[in-house]
Structures are given as C-alpha cells and as structure tokens.
Amino acid sequence: MSTLRRMFLVVVIMQIASALSFRCALAADEGSSEEKIGIYDSRAVAVAFCGSATHTKQITELDAEYERALKAGDTEKVERIKSERQGSQTRMHLQGFSTAPVDDILATIEKPMEKIKTANGLSEIVSKWDKEKLKKYRNAKQLDITMDLVRAFAPNERQMKSAVEIQKVKPCPMPTESGKALDAQSEHR
C-alpha cells in the first residue's frame, strides 16, 4: 500500500471517527433533555382530598351558607345549595371511584404541586386516565407522583391507606349522558 493511500485512509478514518463522536455527543445531549411528565391516579387524589382540612372547610362554609339561607327563608338559595351539594357529591363519587378529572381538587394544592413539579424536573402533570393529553407526551418519560400529591393533603392514616388501596382496583366505568358506561380505559373526559 502506498504512502498516499495510507494517508488518505487515515484521513477518512479520522473523519468517520469525528462524525461518530459528534453524533454520540448530540445523542447524549438529546437524552439529557428528554421530557419528563408526572402522572397520577386521580382516584387516590380524590380519596386524600375527601376529609382533608380544605374539603372540611368547604363543606362547613356551604353548610353555614345553607343554614343562613334557611333561617332567612331564601328558598331559591336553599334549593341552589341543595343542588350544589348533590352535584358535588356526585362529582366526588366519580372522582374517587371512576376516572373523572380532579382539576378542582388539584387547584387547592397549587403550591405543593409546583414544588413536586420542580423537584422532579417535570414539564407537566397529567392524570394517568387522560389518554388524550398523554398522547401529546407519548415520548416523554413518565414518573408516578400519585403519592406525592396525596401527601400534599396531609391525609390521616385511614385516608392514606384508602389512597393506596384504591390504586389496586380497576376504576368504575364513567357514566355518559345516555346512561351507558364508558370503559375506564376509554377516552378521559
């Protein structure tokens, strides 16, 4: 093999090695910037919220408002509060035993959620039942933060146990307006 051919071969090998080294560095950078989202079981969050200080305060305030309306003879307000109570009870059942969204509950722990998000390097927090939203993050790494969210409500021992146990069973089907149930694995609503 001539010297010229050897030099040419060395240059080609060096260029290939350089290109491979650059691609590896680029791949490492892409891996380190991989998006990560937090996922949670909304049922456990609802169970932890029910009976929490925030939930108890909400109920106490609504009860007081109801009593004032009743004493004042404000039947319109009494009926509105009754309806609100019934709707709230239905929503809590769907959140605690099915896959109904818990955005209203999560709104009560915004600051702890931000801390959880930051501490874990999360770009988003998504219910594990929200299939439509999860599609947007199909390439993201998923971290289950259910129990972090549960702890944000400072649950008692019974609530904590219930939050753990509810995750071990399949959710009840979500009812639809027509009265038929949606499969818990179907599109989140």
Protein Blocks (a to p, Z undefined) as FASTA:
>chain_A
ZZklmmmmmmmmmmmmmmmmmmmmmmmmmmmmpccdddddfklmmmmmnopaklmmmmmm
mmmmmmmmmmnopaklmmmmmmmmmmmmmmmmmmmmmmcdfklmmmmmmmmmmmmmmmno
pabdcdfklmmlmmmmmmpccddfklmmmmmnopafklmmmmmmmmmpccdddddfkopa
cdfklccZZ
